[in-house]
Amino acid sequence: MSMMPLSMAGRGEQLTIRKITGKDEVRQHLAELGFVVGSTVTVVNEIAGNLILQVKQSRIALDKTMANRIMVD
């Protein structure tokens, strides 16, 4: 399976973060939320392009713009 933006993932998919794009402050912000390369995320739900994600022990909502910056497989 090749890399794709997290925004394209479907409900229930468990994926591994491979790359995070964007400015340093954007990557830092995502890292603080638990989105780091090599970690696993699960798509809990998708509402109008926005994602509810399970990262470690937290559920986090991400808008489509941010989800497009996270490359997963």
N, C-alpha and C positions, 0 to 999 in steps of 0.2 A: 504494500500500500504506500502510495507516495504522499508527501506532505500536502496539507490543505489548510486553509484558514479555519480556525475554530468556529467561525460563523456558519460554516457549511455542515457542521456536525449535526447529527440527528439526536432526538431524545433517547436517552438511555445509553448512548455511546460512551465508552470509557476510552480515553485517548491519552497519549503521552505528548507533553509539550516538547517541541524540537527547536523552536526558534521564536524570538520575540523581536518584532521590528518597531521602529519609531524612535523618537528622540529619547535621550538618556532619562529625562524626567518621567516620561511615559513608561519606560521599561522599569524604572525604579519603583514607580507607583504600583505597577502590576506585580513586581517582586514582593513588595510589602503586603499585598493581598494574598500571596502564596503562589502566584503564577511564575514558576521558575523552570528553566530548561531541565528536562529529565523527570519532572513531577507528573503525576497523573491527575487528570480532571475527568469528571463525569457530567454529562449534560442531563440535568434534572428535568428541565422544561425549556420550551422556546415559545416566546410570546411576541408576535409582530417583529421578528428579527432580533429581539433581545433574548439573551440566554440566562437561565438560572443554572449555576454550576456548583458542583460539589468539589471543593479543593481542600484536601486534608480533612479537618473536622468542621469546615465552614461551608455555608451556602452563600454564594456571591452572585449578584446580578451584574451582568456586563452588557453594555449596549453593543450594537452591531459594529460600530466604528472600532471599539476596543477589541472586540472578538476577531476582527479582521487582521489585527496586528499579531495575533498568536497563531503560530503555525504548529500543527499537530499531525500525528499519524497513529 
